[in-house]
Amino acid sequence: MTNWNANAALLFETVMIIIISYLPWLNIVLGTRMVAFPHFMIPALSWFSIIFFYDEIRKFYVRKGMRKDPKAMRTMYDGWLARNTYY
């Protein structure tokens, strides 16, 4: 995880949602109530793990479908996943 902007965004998003969910005075202002911790964390972690493993597997296959062409000095996209999902 060398993209520090993405790391900061993930950290900011997590802290922001915890603040919105668990500060009592903010719950009064927004007209919401506190979420029980198991209801907040268990679904979030299960979806996080699914999305994380899906993305890591996708990155593996994208990298497997790429190769460097030394003559043309560019990257060739041979695999279907690399051609259709790499941006």
C-alpha positions in Angstrom: 0.0 0.0 0.0 2.3 2.7 -1.3 -0.4 5.1 -2.4 -0.4 7.4 0.6 -3.4 9.4 -0.7 -5.6 6.2 -0.7 -4.3 5.3 2.7 -5.2 8.7 4.2 -8.6 8.5 2.5 -9.3 5.1 4.1 -8.2 6.2 7.5 -10.3 9.5 7.2 -13.4 7.5 6.1 -13.1 5.1 9.0 -12.6 7.8 11.6 -15.4 9.9 10.1 -17.9 7.1 10.2 -16.9 6.3 13.8 -17.4 9.9 14.8 -20.8 10.1 13.1 -22.0 6.9 14.6 -20.7 7.2 18.2 -20.6 10.8 19.3 -23.8 11.3 21.4 -24.2 15.0 20.7 -23.9 14.4 17.0 -26.6 11.7 17.2 -28.9 14.3 18.7 -28.1 16.9 15.9 -28.6 14.3 13.1 -31.6 12.6 14.7 -30.0 9.2 14.8 -29.1 6.7 17.5 -26.0 4.8 18.3 -25.3 1.6 16.5 -24.4 -1.4 18.7 -20.8 -2.3 18.1 -21.4 -6.0 16.8 -24.0 -4.7 14.3 -21.5 -2.1 13.1 -18.3 -4.1 13.0 -19.2 -7.6 12.0 -20.9 -6.7 8.6 -18.3 -4.2 7.8 -15.4 -6.6 8.3 -17.0 -9.4 6.3 -17.6 -7.1 3.3 -14.1 -5.6 3.7 -12.5 -9.1 3.5 -14.6 -10.0 0.5 -13.7 -6.8 -1.4 -10.1 -7.0 -0.3 -9.5 -10.5 -1.5 -11.4 -9.9 -4.8 -9.3 -6.9 -5.6 -6.0 -8.7 -4.7 -7.0 -11.7 -7.0 -7.9 -9.3 -9.8 -4.6 -7.5 -9.4 -2.7 -10.8 -9.6 -4.4 -11.8 -12.9 -4.0 -8.3 -14.4 -0.2 -8.4 -13.6 0.0 -11.9 -15.0 -1.6 -10.7 -18.3 1.0 -7.9 -18.8 4.4 -8.0 -20.3 7.1 -5.5 -21.3 8.0 -5.3 -25.0 11.7 -4.3 -25.1 11.6 -3.4 -28.8 8.6 -1.1 -28.7 9.4 0.2 -25.2 5.8 -0.2 -23.9 3.7 -2.6 -22.0 1.6 -5.2 -23.8 -1.7 -6.4 -22.5 -2.0 -10.0 -23.4 -4.5 -11.3 -20.8 -8.3 -10.7 -21.1 -8.5 -9.2 -17.6 -5.6 -6.8 -18.3 -7.1 -5.7 -21.6 -10.6 -5.2 -20.2 -10.2 -4.0 -16.6 -6.8 -2.2 -16.4 -7.2 1.5 -16.6 
